[in-house]
C-alpha cells in the first residue's frame, strides 16, 4: 500500500509531546494499532504518529478511506473537529484550533457568497452539480462571534479574547510556554503586552520570571487607570480656598438675617390678625 505523508497536514496539528509519544508507542507495542489510519486517496490524514511507530517496529495497521472530503479545507476542518473532540488537549490549543476553524469557515462562506452573486443563468446547471458534490460535506455553522468560538472550543469567551491577543502580540517563546503549560493563558496574555525583548528574556528565564513579568504588565496597566481616577477626582473636587470659605460665611450670615426678618414679619401679621378679630 502506498501511503503519502503530506508534511503540511502532518504539521497542521501540534505534535505530541515526547511523553505523549512514548506513551502511545508503549500502547501500540502492547496492544497493537487498534485505530485505523484515515486516508484521503493515498494521503494520510489522521494517524501520523501511529503510522510512524508501526513502520518503525514493522507492525500491521488498518486504513479507512474518508470519501466525503472534497478539498483540503474539508480535511483541515475534519482534523480540527477530531482534535476538539478529544479531552487531552489544553484550553489554549482548543482556542487556537477553534480560531483556525473560524478563519476557514469565514473564508469559505465569503467565497461561496461571491460565487453565488456572480453566477449567471447559463451557469446554473453546472453550479447545481457542484452544490450536489459539496452537499456530501455538511457546511459548518458560522463562527462569527467570540461566544460561538468559545462554544466550539468549550472554553470561555474571555479565554478566546486572551488567545487572540497571544496569537497577535506574544513572542514565539511565550507562545511555546503557554502551549507547554508553563504559564496560564491569563499570564501569557498579560506578558504579551510587554515589549518583545522583555517577553523573550522572561520566557528564557523560566516560569518564575514569566509570572513576575505578567505581574509587572498587570501593574503597568492598572497604574494609568489609577492616575486617571486621581486626575478626575482633582477636577471634580477643587482644592480648599480661603476666599471661598469667607464667602460661605457671609452667605450664612445673610441667610440668618433674612430668617430673622421673616420671623419679625410673621409676628407682625399675627398681631394684625388679632386686632382685626377684636374689632
C-alpha positions in Angstrom: 0.0 0.0 0.0 1.3 3.4 -1.0 0.7 6.0 1.8 1.7 9.6 1.2 2.7 11.7 4.2 1.9 15.3 3.5 4.2 17.4 5.7 1.8 20.3 5.8 -1.0 18.0 7.1 1.4 16.4 9.5 2.3 19.7 11.0 -1.2 21.2 10.9 -2.0 20.0 14.4 0.7 20.5 17.1 2.8 17.3 17.6 2.7 15.1 20.6 5.0 15.9 23.5 7.9 13.4 24.0 6.0 11.9 26.9 2.7 11.5 25.0 4.6 9.9 22.0 6.3 7.5 24.4 3.0 6.5 26.0 1.5 5.9 22.5 4.4 3.8 21.5 4.1 1.6 24.6 0.4 1.2 24.0 0.9 0.1 20.4 3.7 -2.3 21.3 1.5 -3.8 23.9 -2.0 -3.9 22.2 -1.2 -3.2 18.6 -2.5 -0.4 16.4 -6.2 -0.5 17.3 -7.4 2.6 15.4 -7.4 2.6 11.6 -5.4 5.3 9.8 -7.6 7.7 7.9 -6.7 8.3 4.3 -7.8 10.7 1.6 -6.9 8.8 -1.5 -3.4 7.8 -0.7 -2.7 10.8 1.5 -2.5 10.2 5.3 -4.9 12.5 7.1 -5.1 11.0 10.6 -2.7 8.7 12.4 0.8 10.1 11.6 2.2 9.1 14.9 0.7 5.6 14.8 1.9 5.1 11.2 5.5 6.1 12.1 5.5 3.8 15.1 4.1 0.9 13.1 6.7 1.5 10.4 9.5 1.6 13.0 8.6 -1.7 14.6 7.1 -3.5 11.5 3.7 -3.7 13.0 0.4 -4.2 11.0 -2.2 -1.5 10.8 -5.6 -0.9 9.1 -6.7 2.0 7.0 -10.0 3.6 6.1 -10.9 6.0 3.3 -12.9 9.2 4.0 -14.7 9.7 0.7 -16.5 12.8 1.9 -13.5 15.1 1.5 -13.8 17.4 -1.5 -10.9 19.8 -0.8 -8.0 20.3 1.5 -10.3 22.7 3.5 -12.6 19.7 4.3 -9.6 17.8 5.5 -8.5 20.7 7.7 -11.9 21.1 9.2 -12.2 17.4 9.9 -8.8 17.3 11.6 -9.8 20.3 13.8 -13.1 18.8 14.8 -11.4 15.5 15.6 -8.9 17.2 17.9 -11.5 19.4 19.5 -13.4 16.3 20.4 -10.5 15.0 22.5 -10.2 15.7 26.2 -6.5 15.6 26.4 -5.7 18.9 24.7 -5.2 22.1 26.6 -7.6 25.1 26.6 -5.1 27.1 24.7 -4.8 24.5 21.9 -8.6 24.3 21.8 -8.9 28.0 21.4 -6.2 28.1 18.7 -8.0 25.3 16.7 -11.4 27.0 17.1 -10.0 30.3 15.8 -8.4 28.4 12.9 -11.7 26.8 12.1 -13.4 30.3 12.2 -10.9 31.6 9.6 -11.6 28.6 7.3 -15.4 28.8 7.6 -15.4 32.6 7.2 -13.3 32.4 4.0 -15.4 29.6 2.6 -18.7 31.4 3.2 -17.3 34.6 1.7 -16.1 32.7 -1.4 -19.5 31.0 -1.7 -21.3 34.3 -1.5 -19.1 35.7 -4.2 -19.7 32.7 -6.5 -23.4 32.9 -5.9 -23.7 36.6 -6.7 -21.7 36.2 -10.0 -23.4 33.0 -11.3 -25.5 33.6 -14.4 -28.5 31.6 -15.6 -26.3 29.8 -18.2 -24.0 28.6 -15.4 -26.9 27.4 -13.2 -26.7 23.7 -14.2 -23.0 23.4 -13.5 -23.5 25.3 -10.2 -26.2 22.9 -9.2 -23.9 19.9 -9.9 -21.2 21.5 -7.8 -23.6 22.1 -5.0 -24.6 18.4 -5.1 -21.0 17.4 -4.7 -20.4 19.8 -1.9 -23.5 18.5 -0.1 -21.6 15.4 0.9 -19.8 17.6 3.4 -22.2 19.3 5.8 -21.5 23.0 5.8 -20.1 24.0 9.2 -22.0 26.7 11.2 -20.6 30.2 11.2 -18.3 31.2 14.0 -19.0 34.9 13.8 -18.7 35.8 17.5 -16.3 35.1 20.4 -19.2 33.3 22.1 -19.6 30.9 19.1 -15.9 30.3 19.0 -15.8 29.7 22.8 -18.7 27.2 22.5 -16.8 25.2 19.7 -13.7 25.1 21.8 -15.5 24.5 25.1 -13.8 27.5 26.8 -14.9 30.9 27.9 -15.2 33.9 25.5 -12.7 35.7 27.8 -10.2 33.0 27.1 -10.8 33.3 23.4 -10.1 37.0 23.6 -6.8 36.4 25.5 -5.8 33.7 23.0 -6.4 36.1 20.1 -4.1 38.6 21.9 -1.4 36.0 22.5 -1.5 35.0 18.8 -1.2 38.6 17.7 1.3 40.0 20.2 3.2 37.3 22.1 6.7 36.3 21.2 7.2 32.7 20.0 8.9 31.9 23.2 5.9 33.0 25.2 3.5 31.0 22.9 5.7 27.9 23.5 5.5 28.5 27.2 1.7 28.6 27.3 1.4 25.6 24.9 3.6 23.6 27.3 1.6 24.7 30.3 4.5 26.6 31.8 2.2 29.6 32.3 -1.5 30.1 32.1 -3.4 31.7 29.3 -4.2 34.7 31.5 -0.5 35.2 32.4 0.6 34.8 28.8 -1.9 37.4 27.6 -0.5 39.8 30.2 3.1 39.2 29.2 2.1 39.7 25.5 1.5 43.4 26.2 5.2 43.9 27.1 7.9 44.8 24.6 9.1 41.8 22.6 12.6 41.8 24.1 11.2 41.7 27.6 8.9 38.8 26.6 11.8 36.8 25.2 14.0 37.5 28.3 11.3 36.4 30.7 10.5 33.3 28.7 14.1 32.3 28.6 14.5 32.9 32.3 11.8 30.3 33.1 8.4 30.0 34.8 9.0 32.3 37.8 10.3 35.2 35.7 7.3 34.8 33.4 5.0 35.1 36.4 6.8 38.2 37.5 6.6 39.7 34.0 2.9 39.1 34.0 2.6 40.8 37.3 4.6 43.8 36.1 2.4 44.0 33.0 -0.8 44.0 35.0 0.5 46.7 37.4 1.6 48.9 34.5 -1.9 48.6 33.0 -3.5 49.3 36.4 -1.4 52.4 37.1 -2.7 54.7 34.3 -6.2 53.9 35.4 -5.4 55.0 39.0 -3.7 58.2 37.7 -6.8 58.9 35.6 -9.0 58.4 38.6 -6.9 60.8 40.7 -7.0 63.4 37.9 -10.8 63.1 37.7 -11.1 63.4 41.4 -9.0 66.5 41.4 -11.2 68.0 38.7 -14.4 67.3 40.5 -13.2 68.4 44.0 -11.0 71.5 43.7 -8.5 72.3 46.5 -9.7 74.2 49.6 -9.7 78.0 49.1 -9.7 80.6 52.0 -11.6 83.1 49.9 -14.3 80.5 49.2 -14.6 79.9 53.0 -15.1 83.6 53.7 -17.8 83.8 51.0 -19.6 80.9 52.6 -19.6 82.6 56.0 -21.0 85.8 54.5 -23.8 83.8 52.8 -24.6 82.1 56.1 -24.9 85.4 57.9 -27.1 86.8 55.2 -29.4 83.7 55.5 -29.6 84.2 59.2 -30.6 87.9 58.8 -33.3 87.0 56.3 -34.7 84.3 58.6 -34.8 86.9 61.5 -36.6 89.4 59.3 -39.1 86.7 58.1 -39.8 85.8 61.8 -40.5 89.5 62.7 -42.9 89.8 59.7 -44.8 86.7 60.8 -45.2 88.2 64.3 -46.5 91.5 62.9 -49.0 89.6 60.7 -50.2 87.6 63.7 -50.7 90.8 65.8 -52.7 92.5 63.0 -54.9 89.4 62.7 -55.7 89.6 66.5 -56.5 93.3 66.3 -58.9 92.7 63.4 -60.6 89.9 65.2 -61.1 92.1 68.4 -62.7 94.9 66.3 
